[in-house]
Amino acid sequence: MYNVIETILIIVSILIIIAVLMQPTKQQDALNALSGGGGDLFSNQKKRGFEAFMVKVTYVLLVLFFICSLILVYLSSH
């Protein structure tokens, strides 16, 4: 059981890396954060399409990672 969860954790970790790398970059947002630039008219737009899908996929993978990690901690302590 421990080995199966550990394998799932490794696979989910790799998928998280891929999902984060596939997300669209926000260079302008990073520049505004560093320079203290004010509010842009379009900065608070709702994510749509591929960007929204990738955010949801990343959240699901992060929850799976957290759950698998907790299960592994529980199994290793017993």
Buried (B, 14 or more C-beta within 10 A) or exposed (E): EEEEBBEBBEEBBEBBEEBEEEBEEEEEEEEBEEEEEEEEEEEEEEEEEEEEBBEEBBEBBBEBBEBBBEBBEEEEEE
